[in-house]
Amino acid sequence: MENRQLPEYTLAEGPEGLDQVLNLFLQKSKSDPQFAAQEHYILYQLNEQKSLIKTDMSQQPFLFWYYDLNGRPATEAVKKVIAHFLWEKGGEKERYLDMPVQEYDNG
């Protein structure tokens, strides 16, 4: 992607900025079906790190794609922000709590 132009994106600076952008996208998705039907890009920056995160909030579970512009894997901070967002606002907590309890045979 080095020689390509970046798609239209929303800038998120640091973990707090990423959380704010995800919440903004969620609110817009709830009130605007046309916005929700589209994929959106976030340019995540923290010091020298620059990553492109694509989001799809058209249905649950929400989908995320991650591409670091320097080819590195996602940082723990990015993973934690996305995991927390999915757990609290993306329906993952409800899906987990609705899972049937399995009985185990101890024999």
N, C-alpha and C positions, 0 to 999 in steps of 0.2 A: 504494500500500500504506500510505500515511500514515494513513488513517482506519481501517484494518483492524487487527485484533489479529494479532500475529506467531504463526506456528505454534510448536509445541513445538520447542525448539532446544537445542543444546549450545554453550556459549560458548567461543570461541577468541580469546585476546588476543595479537595480533601474529603474525608469521610462525611463530615457534616454537610458539605455541599451536595454530595451524592445523595444523602438521605433527603435533603430538601427537594432536589430535582425529582426523585422518585415519588415523593408525596405530591408534588405539583402535577406530575404526569397522571397519577392516580385520580386526583380530583378532576382534572380535565377530562379524563376518560369516562368518569362517572356522569359528567354533565354534557359531554359532547360525543355522541356515537361515532361521528366522522373522525374525530381525533383518536378515539379508541381503536378504530379499525386500521389505523396506520402504524407502521413501525417508526420508532423514534430513536435518535442517536444522542448519546451523552459523551462529551469529551471530558474524561476524568483526568484531573491534574493534581499531582502532589509532588512538590519539589521538581525533580527532573523526570518523574514518571508521567507519561502521557498515554492514556488508553482510551479506546473507543468501545463504548458499551451500547449494543443495540437492544431495545426493549420492544416487547409485543405484549400489550395489555388488553388485547381484544377479547380474551377469554382467560379463565383460570384453569390451571395454574399459569401465571405469567411466565413468559419466556425471556431469557437474557442470553446474549452472546457477548463474548469478551475478546478484544484484540488489543494487545499492548503494542504500541507503535515501535517499541524496541525489541519485541519478540519475547518478552519475559512472561511467565505465568501470572495469573491474578494474585495480588497481594492478599494477605490475611485480612487487612482492613476492608478491602473491597468485598471479599467473601462474606465477612461478618455483617456489613451494611446490607447487602442483598439478602442474606439469610434472615436477618432480623425483619427486614421489610416484608419478605414473603411470609414469615411466621405470623407477624402481627397484622398485616394488612392484605396479604395476598391469598388468604384462605388456607394456608398450610396448617395452622393450629386447628381449625375446624375439621379439616380432612383427617388429621391425626386423631382428634378426639372422637370422631365418628367411626373410626376403624373398629371392626368387631374384635373382641377379645378372643384369642385362640386358647383352647384348652390343650395342655400338654400332658402327654402320657409319661409318667415317671417310671414306668415299668420296663 
